[in-house]
Amino acid sequence: MIGLVWAQSRNGVIGVDGRIPWRIPEDMAHFSALTTGATVVMGRATWESLPPRFRPLPDRRNVVLSRTAGYDAPGAEVVADLDVALGLRTDVWVMGGQAVYAAALARADVLVVTEVDLDVAGDTHAPAVGDPWRRVEEGQWRTSSAGPRFRVVTWRRADRPDRPDGANH
């Protein structure tokens, strides 16, 4: 199973200046529960955006994509090729950034998207989700303890009905 997981604003923003432009602790807990025990794949900039105290993400195999020879990501595996990263294990969650999502979308089986009920300015955007993707689960809108409303939506590829979605939430 290859999944992509992200949170996006109403206008599709996922980041600004290397950070998430909102705070939703409940979504961070959801992300942790979803990805624990799996492999997480991220680009170099996403790795570097994680606070050092959270690198590597615990209880997950951390894989960082970088074309820079000799790039060091202590506690993570560094690979130069997305196909290598996606083939490392059966349960893989791609967690950013924008270019990695775009490259992995065609290979993914499931998308788990937290929709944040905000419009924000940003420089990093979620991939467009259209055919062959279909919504298979739509969570209820909730209000975060930090303020913003959010809900989790799960998408599956309509052209791969025999593949498990792997989403355990």
Phi, psi and omega in degrees: 000131173242122179239152171245138181226130177201168172241139182221151174283173177303326181265019171083007180283136174244346181196161175212127179052040176076018179219163176279129187276022175207170177234118178222090183304325180295326178287324176297321177294320177298314178302314180298314180297321182292321189261347181301133180088354181251181172265134173249132181244132182213157173284166181302316182295323177295315177305312183291339179281343178290135175303138183309327181292345179256004179257129350288160176297129186290152175060028177217151170278118182263124179237127182247129176271126177205135175270357180281115180300133178080006179301134183248124176233086186307126180091356180236161172268139178250126176229154183263350189234129180299320180299321177296314181299316182287339181267005185287336185199166183283328178252108183233132175244120175275128186237021173123171358266205189307311182293324180291317175302313182300319181288328184270343187305317182291340180266348188283153175257330186214147173238133174241109189241123171271119178268124181255127186279061179218152165252124182225152173279143179196170181245002180229131187234153176289154174292154175288133180247113179219212177302137009263023186277143177226137174292129178244343178207134180229111180289164176285148173295133177231156175257125180292153174298340178267358174123304187292147171280149180204162171209157180254130180239132178251134180241142173234154177287127178288338182270007177224061185293341182275354182269134177291149181275339175070359182280118184247065178226000000 
